[in-house]
Amino acid sequence: MFNVAVIGCGIVGAAAAYELSKYNLNVAVFEKENDVAAGTTKANSAIIHAGYDPKPGGLMAKLNVEGAKLAKPLFEQLDIPNKQCGALVLAFSQEEVATLKRLQKNGEANGVDDLCILDREAVLSLEPNVSSEAVGALHVASTMIVSPWEYALALAEVAVKNGADLRLECQVNDIEKITGGYRLHTSQGAVEAEYILNAAGLYADQVHNMISPETFAITPSRGEYYLLDKSEGKRVNHVIFQCPTGRGKGVLVAPTVHGNLIVGPESMRIDDPGDLSNTPQGLKYVKTSAQKAIPGIDFAASIRNFAGNRTRAGQRDFIIAKAEGTDGFIDIAGIESPGLSAAPAIAKMAIKLLAECGLTLNEKPHFDNTRKRIRFKELTPDQKAALIKSDSAYGQVVCRCETITEGEVRGALASPIPPRSIDGVKRRCGAGMGRCQGGFCGPRVLELLAAYCNLDPTEILQDGAGTHILTAQTKRGQSCL
């Protein structure tokens, strides 16, 4: 029997697994997809918010500020790409300036101490490409950008290195109460655990209802995005927001840690949590809204459109609590923005609740909190030469757009949580993230993945279940391996 079962391995489930792996516990993590961070975590705005927006006094406000502070040392320790670029919340009227003042008071009440309101001239001095119609902005110096899937992956990898049992493609179909804990009926068989953390994201209500009376319902909210080429990456230096509305934080324009420009999202309530469609109306809304703030964006430089679904639970706060009628079953639900920012603090709170339910927390004497990735293009010429001398695979460039080498791909394949798809490789080392979006490197990555996993090329997936690329062999040729 496991001590703790974590259901879901997005950013919150990964953070919980990371935190639990610090203790002498037998921990299992169940993820229904074939990779971690496969849902909301991989398709969001990639922002670590400072905490000026949430209403003071709630969990959202408290955990946002705490989580952002916890994130900084994690980024350093676990080699997670990030940048503290700051943010500007633009106002286009005196009424919106009043909103900025309210946000500033919110932030100060929440413990954010780096907020100031700028006039038009100060805004344009920081961001010359901002619309001249802007009359001012709230400057938030501590806002950061991050690679969200690498954040979750790093936390999950450390958890696995420290003994957590990660079970991918393992869906929890039912839960029953047994003496001393719970029995989880999964797609890979029955498993027993003393305690459960429900971090199932868009499906958290369904998991909750397996063991407790219905108390909340998740309504997916889809947001569509443009990802623009690096030629647009310096269009802005800060995350550019507009004043929030009832639909959320609104459409933003922001640099990414990989050098691109991200624009989005809109907010559309949908029925199917798996619906990740891009729509003409959604993308038009994003484009029009963004041009109000940054008129000169070249949308012809778009290299990818994508959509992500957020979890809305019918209330404007996180749900982190013991489920009604249970002992040791903790819901972590309704984790919409700023969930990415709050994740490490959410994990600590959830584990504190488990301890209150009786879970014994004895720290491990030797917790391995290290992780390092080789990024070939960031090395000096001498470092590159030495690396190639020690391993010639680093002298073979696989992805020309991003200068990703075969050595980096092989490193991803040998990582604590090996990828099971071409996009899984992309999320680990960047091959396929460039302008051609894998058009050139995709076949080579497929070949390396098939060889490493001892699979036929027709079995290799682009990303999730059913995304096969090849159906049959069409010709014979000499392998490059």
C-alpha positions in Angstrom: 0.0 0.0 0.0 1.3 3.5 -0.9 1.3 6.1 1.7 0.0 8.8 -0.7 -1.5 8.6 -4.2 -1.4 11.8 -6.2 -3.9 11.9 -9.1 -2.7 14.1 -11.9 0.7 15.3 -12.8 0.3 18.9 -14.1 2.2 21.6 -12.3 0.2 21.1 -9.0 0.5 17.3 -9.0 4.2 17.6 -9.9 4.8 20.1 -7.1 3.0 17.9 -4.6 5.0 14.9 -5.7 8.2 16.9 -5.3 7.3 18.1 -1.8 6.2 14.6 -0.7 9.5 13.1 -2.0 11.3 15.0 0.6 9.9 12.6 3.2 10.2 8.9 4.0 7.0 8.1 2.2 5.9 5.6 -0.5 4.3 7.9 -3.1 2.6 7.1 -6.4 1.6 9.6 -9.0 -1.1 8.7 -11.6 -1.3 10.6 -14.9 -3.8 9.5 -17.5 -1.8 11.0 -20.4 1.6 9.8 -21.7 3.6 12.6 -20.2 3.6 15.0 -17.3 2.3 18.6 -17.9 0.1 17.3 -20.8 -3.0 19.4 -20.0 -3.4 23.0 -18.8 0.2 23.2 -17.7 1.7 23.0 -21.2 -0.7 25.5 -22.7 -0.9 28.7 -20.8 0.6 32.2 -20.7 3.8 31.0 -18.8 3.7 33.9 -16.3 4.7 33.9 -12.6 2.3 36.6 -11.4 3.3 38.8 -8.5 -0.1 38.7 -6.8 -1.7 42.1 -7.4 -4.9 40.7 -9.0 -6.5 38.2 -6.5 -8.9 39.6 -4.0 -7.1 40.0 -0.6 -7.9 37.5 2.1 -8.4 34.4 -0.1 -6.3 31.4 -0.9 -5.6 32.7 -4.4 -4.0 35.8 -3.1 -2.0 34.2 -0.2 -0.7 31.3 -2.3 0.1 33.4 -5.3 2.5 35.6 -3.4 3.9 32.6 -1.4 4.3 30.5 -4.6 6.1 33.2 -6.5 8.6 33.6 -3.7 9.2 29.8 -3.6 9.6 29.6 -7.3 12.8 31.7 -7.5 15.0 29.3 -5.7 13.4 26.3 -7.4 14.2 27.8 -10.8 17.9 28.2 -9.8 18.2 24.7 -8.1 16.4 22.8 -10.8 17.8 24.6 -13.9 14.4 25.9 -15.1 14.4 28.6 -17.8 13.0 31.8 -16.4 13.4 35.6 -16.5 12.2 38.4 -14.2 11.1 40.8 -16.9 8.4 42.7 -15.0 4.9 43.6 -16.2 2.9 46.6 -17.3 -0.9 46.7 -16.9 -2.0 49.4 -19.3 -4.8 51.9 -18.8 -6.5 53.6 -21.8 -8.8 56.0 -19.8 -9.1 57.7 -16.5 -11.6 55.1 -15.4 -9.0 52.4 -16.1 -6.4 54.4 -14.1 -8.8 54.0 -11.2 -8.7 50.3 -11.8 -4.9 50.4 -11.7 -5.1 52.1 -8.3 -7.4 49.4 -7.1 -5.0 46.7 -8.3 -2.1 48.5 -6.6 -4.0 48.5 -3.3 -4.9 44.8 -3.8 -1.3 44.0 -4.4 0.0 45.9 -1.4 -2.7 44.2 0.8 -1.4 40.8 -0.5 2.2 41.7 0.3 3.4 42.7 -3.2 5.8 45.7 -2.5 7.1 46.6 -6.0 4.1 48.3 -7.5 4.0 51.8 -8.9 1.8 53.6 -11.4 3.5 55.2 -14.4 2.3 58.0 -16.6 2.2 57.8 -20.4 5.7 59.2 -20.9 7.2 56.7 -18.4 5.4 53.8 -20.1 6.6 54.7 -23.6 10.2 55.1 -22.3 10.1 51.5 -21.1 8.0 50.2 -24.0 8.2 52.3 -27.2 5.9 49.9 -29.1 3.0 50.4 -26.7 0.0 52.3 -28.2 0.2 56.0 -27.8 -3.4 55.8 -26.6 -2.3 54.4 -23.3 -2.6 57.0 -20.6 -0.6 55.1 -17.9 0.2 51.7 -16.5 0.8 49.7 -13.3 4.4 48.6 -13.2 5.0 45.2 -11.5 8.7 44.6 -11.3 8.6 41.1 -9.9 6.6 39.4 -12.6 8.5 36.6 -14.2 8.2 34.4 -17.3 9.0 30.7 -17.3 8.9 27.5 -19.3 5.8 26.0 -17.7 6.2 22.4 -18.9 9.9 22.4 -17.9 8.8 23.7 -14.4 6.5 20.7 -14.0 8.9 18.3 -15.6 11.7 19.4 -13.3 9.6 18.9 -10.1 8.4 15.5 -11.3 11.9 14.4 -12.3 13.3 15.2 -8.8 10.3 13.4 -7.3 11.1 10.3 -9.4 14.8 10.5 -8.5 13.8 10.5 -4.9 11.6 7.4 -5.1 8.2 8.5 -6.3 6.5 6.0 -8.6 5.2 7.9 -11.6 2.6 5.9 -13.7 1.9 7.5 -17.0 -1.1 6.4 -19.2 -2.7 5.3 -16.0 -6.2 6.7 -15.6 -8.1 6.4 -12.3 -11.5 5.1 -13.1 -13.0 4.6 -9.6 -12.1 4.9 -5.9 -13.4 3.0 -3.0 -12.9 3.4 0.7 -11.2 0.4 2.4 -9.8 -0.2 5.9 -6.9 2.1 6.4 -7.2 4.0 3.2 -8.5 3.8 -0.4 -8.4 1.4 -3.4 -7.9 3.1 -6.7 -9.1 1.2 -9.8 -6.9 2.3 -12.6 -6.4 1.4 -16.2 -3.3 -0.5 -15.1 -5.0 -2.4 -12.2 -6.0 -1.8 -8.6 -3.8 0.1 -6.3 -4.2 0.9 -2.6 -3.1 4.1 -0.7 -3.6 5.5 2.7 -4.1 9.1 1.5 -5.1 10.8 -1.8 -4.3 14.1 -3.3 -6.8 15.0 -6.1 -4.8 17.2 -8.5 -6.7 16.0 -11.6 -7.2 19.5 -13.0 -10.0 19.6 -15.5 -11.2 16.3 -14.2 -10.9 17.1 -10.5 -14.7 17.1 -10.0 -15.0 13.7 -11.6 -12.4 12.3 -9.3 -13.9 14.0 -6.2 -17.3 12.5 -7.1 -15.9 9.0 -7.0 -15.6 9.2 -3.2 -17.6 12.2 -2.0 -20.9 13.9 -2.6 -20.8 16.5 -5.4 -19.8 19.9 -4.1 -18.3 21.6 -7.1 -18.2 21.3 -10.9 -15.4 22.1 -13.2 -16.3 24.2 -16.3 -13.5 24.3 -18.8 -12.5 27.8 -20.1 -10.6 27.7 -23.4 -8.0 30.3 -24.2 -6.4 30.6 -27.7 -2.9 31.9 -28.4 -0.6 33.0 -31.1 3.1 32.0 -30.8 5.2 34.3 -33.0 8.7 33.8 -34.4 11.8 35.2 -32.7 11.8 38.0 -35.2 9.0 39.4 -33.0 10.5 38.3 -29.7 11.8 41.8 -28.8 8.6 43.6 -29.7 8.1 44.1 -25.9 10.5 43.7 -23.0 7.8 43.3 -20.3 4.6 41.3 -20.0 2.0 43.7 -21.3 -1.5 43.3 -19.8 -4.6 45.4 -20.2 -7.0 46.1 -17.3 -8.7 42.9 -16.2 -12.4 42.4 -16.9 -15.0 39.9 -15.8 -13.6 37.5 -18.4 -10.2 37.4 -16.6 -6.8 39.1 -17.0 -7.4 39.6 -20.7 -5.2 39.3 -23.7 -1.5 39.8 -23.0 1.6 40.3 -25.1 4.7 38.9 -23.7 8.2 37.7 -24.5 8.9 34.0 -23.8 12.0 32.5 -22.2 12.8 30.9 -25.6 12.9 34.2 -27.4 9.5 34.2 -29.0 6.5 36.4 -28.5 3.2 35.0 -27.1 -0.1 36.7 -27.6 -3.4 35.6 -26.0 -5.7 34.3 -24.6 -9.4 34.9 -25.0 -11.7 33.1 -22.6 -14.5 30.9 -23.9 -16.6 28.5 -21.7 -16.8 25.1 -23.3 -18.3 21.7 -22.5 -15.5 19.3 -23.5 -12.3 19.6 -21.4 -10.5 17.9 -24.3 -11.5 20.5 -26.9 -8.4 22.4 -27.8 -9.7 23.8 -31.1 -8.5 27.1 -32.5 -11.3 29.1 -34.0 -11.4 32.0 -36.4 -13.5 34.1 -34.0 -11.2 33.3 -31.0 -8.0 34.1 -32.9 -9.6 37.3 -34.3 -10.5 38.4 -30.8 -6.9 37.8 -29.6 -5.4 39.7 -32.5 -7.7 42.7 -32.3 -7.3 43.0 -28.5 -3.6 42.7 -28.7 -3.3 45.4 -31.3 -5.0 47.8 -29.0 -2.0 47.6 -26.7 0.8 46.9 -29.3 -0.4 48.1 -32.7 2.7 47.0 -34.6 2.7 43.2 -33.9 3.4 41.3 -37.1 1.0 38.4 -36.9 2.3 37.1 -40.3 5.3 35.9 -38.1 3.0 33.5 -36.3 4.7 30.0 -36.2 2.0 28.3 -34.2 -1.5 28.7 -32.8 -2.6 26.7 -29.8 -5.3 26.6 -27.2 -5.3 25.6 -23.5 -8.2 24.9 -21.1 -8.3 26.4 -17.7 -10.3 25.0 -14.7 -13.1 27.1 -13.5 -14.9 25.7 -10.4 -17.7 28.3 -10.1 -16.0 30.3 -7.5 -13.2 32.9 -7.5 -10.8 31.0 -5.3 -8.9 27.8 -5.1 -10.4 24.7 -3.5 -7.8 23.0 -1.3 -9.6 21.0 1.4 -10.5 17.6 2.7 -13.4 16.2 0.8 -16.7 15.9 2.6 -17.2 12.5 4.3 -13.6 11.4 3.8 -10.5 11.0 5.9 -7.3 11.8 4.1 -8.7 12.7 0.7 -7.6 16.2 -0.2 -9.1 18.1 -3.2 -6.8 20.5 -5.0 -9.3 21.9 -7.5 -10.3 25.0 -9.4 -6.7 25.9 -9.9 -7.0 28.5 -12.6 -4.6 31.5 -12.9 -2.5 32.2 -10.9 -2.2 28.4 -10.4 1.2 28.2 -12.1 2.5 30.9 -9.8 1.0 29.4 -6.7 1.9 25.7 -7.3 4.7 25.2 -4.8 2.7 26.9 -2.1 -0.4 24.9 -3.0 1.6 21.7 -2.6 2.9 22.7 0.8 -0.6 23.6 2.0 -2.1 20.3 0.7 0.6 18.2 2.4 0.0 20.1 5.7 -3.6 19.1 5.4 -2.5 15.4 4.9 -0.4 15.7 8.1 -3.4 17.0 9.9 -5.3 13.9 8.8 -2.5 11.7 10.3 0.2 11.4 7.6 3.6 11.1 9.3 6.2 13.4 7.7 9.8 12.3 8.5 12.4 14.1 6.3 14.8 12.0 4.3 18.4 12.5 5.4 19.6 12.5 1.8 17.1 14.4 -0.6 18.6 14.8 -4.1 17.5 18.3 -5.1 19.7 18.6 -8.1 18.9 18.8 -11.9 21.0 20.1 -14.7 20.4 20.2 -18.4 22.9 20.7 -21.2 21.9 23.5 -23.5 24.5 23.3 -26.3 23.8 26.7 -27.9 24.3 28.5 -24.6 27.9 27.1 -24.2 31.1 28.9 -25.0 33.1 27.8 -28.1 35.6 26.1 -25.8 32.9 24.3 -23.8 31.2 23.1 -27.0 34.5 21.8 -28.3 35.2 19.9 -25.1 31.7 18.5 -25.0 32.0 17.2 -28.6 35.3 15.7 -27.9 33.8 13.7 -25.0 30.6 12.8 -26.9 30.5 13.2 -30.7 26.7 13.2 -30.6 26.9 16.8 -29.5 28.5 17.7 -32.8 25.5 16.5 -34.7 22.8 19.3 -35.0 19.4 17.7 -35.2 17.2 20.9 -35.0 18.7 23.7 -37.1 16.1 26.3 -36.0 17.0 26.0 -32.3 20.6 24.4 -32.7 19.6 21.3 -30.7 22.1 18.5 -31.0 21.7 14.8 -31.1 23.4 14.6 -27.7 20.7 16.7 -26.2 18.0 14.5 -27.7 19.7 11.4 -26.4 20.0 13.2 -23.0 16.3 13.7 -23.0 15.6 10.1 -23.9 17.8 9.0 -20.9 16.2 11.4 -18.4 14.4 10.3 -15.2 11.1 10.6 -17.1 11.8 9.7 -20.7 9.6 11.2 -23.4 7.1 8.9 -25.2 6.5 11.2 -28.2 8.1 13.7 -30.5 6.5 16.5 -28.7 7.7 15.0 -25.4 11.3 15.3 -26.8 10.5 18.9 -27.8 9.3 19.8 -24.3 12.6 18.4 -22.8 15.2 19.8 -25.1 13.6 22.2 -27.6 13.9 20.2 -30.8 11.0 21.3 -33.0 10.3 24.5 -31.2 11.6 26.8 -33.9 10.3 28.5 -37.0 9.7 25.3 -38.9 8.0 23.6 -35.9 9.7 20.3 -36.5 9.4 20.2 -40.3 13.1 19.4 -40.6 14.1 17.7 -37.3 10.9 15.7 -36.8 11.9 12.7 -38.9 15.3 12.5 -37.2 13.8 12.8 -33.7 11.3 10.1 -34.7 14.2 7.8 -35.7 16.1 8.4 -32.5 12.9 7.9 -30.4 12.1 4.6 -32.2 15.6 3.3 -31.8 15.8 4.2 -28.1 12.4 2.8 -27.2 12.9 -0.2 -29.5 9.7 0.6 -31.3 8.6 0.5 -35.0 8.5 4.0 -36.5 4.8 3.5 -37.1 4.3 3.3 -33.3 5.8 6.7 -32.6 3.4 9.4 -31.6 3.5 13.1 -32.3 2.1 13.8 -28.8 -0.9 12.1 -27.1 -2.7 8.9 -27.7 -3.7 8.4 -31.3 -1.4 10.9 -32.9 0.5 8.5 -35.0 2.6 10.0 -37.8 3.3 7.0 -40.0 1.0 4.2 -40.9 3.3 2.0 -42.9 6.7 1.8 -44.5 6.8 3.5 -48.0 10.5 2.9 -49.0 13.7 1.5 -47.8 16.8 3.5 -47.0 20.0 3.3 -44.9 19.5 4.3 -41.3 21.5 7.2 -40.0 21.9 5.6 -36.7 
